[in-house]
Amino acid sequence: MSLLKRFGAAARFVAVAALLAGSAAAHAADADAERVAHAVERLRVAMLDGNGAALRTLVEDDLTYGHSSGQLQDRAAFLKTLDGTHAFQSIALSGQTVTVSGDSAWVRHTFDSVNNLPDGKTSTAHIGVLQVWKRHSDGWRLFARQAYLLPKE
């Protein structure tokens, strides 16, 4: 076999291998993004249910949780606010994007909720949210969250 034919076969092999590797990497990234999205959904349900046990498994010990009002909570304050309560009648997330980079991920979405107030009344929220998640051997945990006001529609 001539050198040119051998080189051509090797080049084709390298090209196919590169395509397969790229496809595998894209599939892995999609799978990671799907796992993060699943963690976001588990967090939404735990917040809605006031499920402290689930919330504790989903948030970092050094969580920082920022509200659109400017209020900041650490993990203890976040859990105290939601554990065993029904602070929300409903929570809906829309327009969600998930980006994974190594062992970190960030999520953006619109958060619409009906909130139960201590006086028995309700209020609503329509806010934008940025979340930062960290990968652990047992799954993804929320590390930081910042909400911001969205323009009135």
N, C-alpha and C positions, 0 to 999 in steps of 0.2 A: 504494500500500500504506500502510495506516495506521501511525502510529508504534508502536502497541501490537503489531501483527503483526510489524513489523521488529524490535522489541525482543525479542519472543518467539522469533523465528527466530535472532537473535544469541545469546540466552541458551541455546537448545538447542545451537547450534554450539559455544559455549564449554563447555557441560557434556560434550558428546561428546569434544571435544578434551582436556579434563581427564581423562576416563576413559581415553582412549587413551594419554595421557602417563603416567598412573599405571601403566597396564598395562605400558608399555615400561620404566619404571623398575623395576618389580617383576621383569620378565624379566631385566633387566641385573643386578639384585642376585642373582637365582637363578643366573645364569651365573657371576658372581664367586664365589659360595659353592661352586659346583661346581668351579671352577678351584682354589680353596683346598683342597677335599676331595681333589682329584686330587694336589696337592702333598703333602698329609699322607700319602696312600697311597704316593707315590714315596719319601718319607722312610722310611716303615715298611719298604718293600722294601729300600732302600739300607742301613738299619740291620741288617736280617736277613742280607743278603748281605755285609756289610762292604765295601760299594762306596764307597771313598773319593772317587772322581771324582764320583759322583752326590751324595754327601753334601756335597762342597764347593760344588756348584751350588745346593744347597737351603738352606744356612744363611748367615746374615749374617756379615760379618767381625767384628762386635762382639757375636756371640751370647753370651747367658748361658743356661746349661742347668742347671736345678736338679733334683736327685734327691730322692726322698722321704726319704732319710736325712739331708738337709740339706747334702750335698756340692754345691758349685757348680763348674761347669766353664766355661771360656771356649771359643772355637772350636777352638783348638789342642788343648786337652785332650780335648774331645769327639771330634775327628777321630782323635787318637792312640789313644783307647780302642776305636774301631770300625774304622778303616781297615785292611783286609786281614785282619780277624779274623772269627771266627764266634762272637760273644759271645752270640748267641741261637739256640736251636733253633726257637723259634716266637715270633711276636708277633701278638696279636689285639687289635683295637680295637673297642669297642662303645659304644653309647649316644652317638654323636658328634653334637655340634651345632656349626654354623659360623655366625658372625655377622660380616658385613663392614660396615665403616664407613670410607668413603673409601678411602684407600690402606693401611688396616690391617684386620686380621681377627683374631678370636680363636676358638680351637677348644677345646672340652672333650670329653673322652672317657675311657672306662675302658681301661686298658692292662693286658693279661694276657700274660705271657711265661713261657717256660721259658728260663732263662739257663744258658749253659755257664760253669762255673767253671774257674780255672786248674788245679785239682787233678784235673780230669776228671769231677767230680761236677756235678750240676745243682741249681739252685734255681728257685723260681717267684716271680713278682711279680704282685700284683693291686693296682693303684694308680689314682688319679685323676690326670688331667693337664690342665693349662691351657697352651695354646700361643698365642703372639702372632706373627703373620705380617705382613710388609711387602710391598707391591706394588712391583715393578720393571718396566721395559719388557719384560724377558724372562721374567717370571713372578713367583711368590710365593716369598719366602725366610723361613725361620724366624728370628725375632729373639730370642724368649725362650720358655723352657719351664720350667714348675714342676710337679713331681709332688708328690703328697700321699698319705698313707696313707688307705685306705678302711676302714671298719669290717669286722671279720671277719663272714663270713656264717654 
